[in-house]
Amino acid sequence: MREEREGLAEIEHADTGKPMPMAYAEVGGSIAYFELYGSFV
């Protein structure tokens, strides 16, 4: 996900109309959740 962060943020921006800084922040939060919950496995 980190490698595709920019593309994912662009998709989020296009899909929801959110400003790019907010889309980047949401993608960053998603990455953090994936890393956190992935560490439990």
C-alpha positions as CSV (number, residue, x, y, z in Angstrom):
1,M,0.0,0.0,0.0
2,R,2.8,2.4,0.8
3,E,4.1,2.0,-2.8
4,E,0.7,2.9,-4.2
5,R,-0.1,5.7,-1.7
6,E,-0.3,8.4,-4.3
7,G,-2.5,6.4,-6.6
8,L,-4.8,5.4,-3.8
9,A,-5.1,9.0,-2.7
10,E,-6.0,10.1,-6.2
11,I,-8.7,7.4,-6.4
12,E,-10.1,8.5,-3.0
13,H,-10.1,12.1,-4.2
14,A,-11.9,11.2,-7.5
15,D,-14.4,8.9,-5.8
16,T,-15.3,11.2,-2.9
17,G,-14.3,14.7,-4.0
18,K,-12.2,15.2,-0.9
19,P,-9.3,17.5,-1.1
20,M,-6.0,15.8,-1.8
21,P,-4.4,16.5,1.6
22,M,-7.4,14.8,3.3
23,A,-7.2,11.9,0.8
24,Y,-3.5,11.4,1.6
25,A,-4.3,11.5,5.3
26,E,-7.0,8.9,5.0
27,V,-4.8,6.6,3.0
28,G,-2.0,7.0,5.6
29,G,-4.5,6.1,8.3
30,S,-5.5,3.0,6.4
31,I,-1.9,2.0,6.0
32,A,-1.4,2.4,9.7
33,Y,-4.5,0.2,10.5
34,F,-3.3,-2.5,8.1
35,E,0.1,-2.5,9.7
36,L,-1.4,-2.6,13.2
37,Y,-3.9,-5.4,12.6
38,G,-1.4,-7.3,10.4
39,S,1.0,-7.4,13.3
40,F,-1.6,-9.3,15.4
41,V,-1.5,-12.3,13.0
